[in-house]
């Protein structure tokens, strides 16, 4: 239920609000978990005035093709297990993006 995707490092931020750029930069570095509930590539959250309509609109305009799947297979304990191996303390795993 869900997959990890990261926004391509080359995704442009020209013309976007500062708030949107902060979120996009986080999606470039950390990625996001995509659940398969609802519409394809639908951004969902709690209604809150702290999220301006402009930011939501700009995030919704990011096409699925701007994301790449993150390979987390190295964290799998075994093929028949839902358990995941934790990275060693202090180790940051990062899959470079095109």
Buried (B, 14 or more C-beta within 10 A) or exposed (E): EEBBBBBBEEBEBEEBBEBBBEBBBEBBEEBBEBEEEEEEBEBEEEEEEEBEEEBBEBBEEBEEEBBBEBEEEEEEEEEEEEEEEEEEEEEEEEEEBE
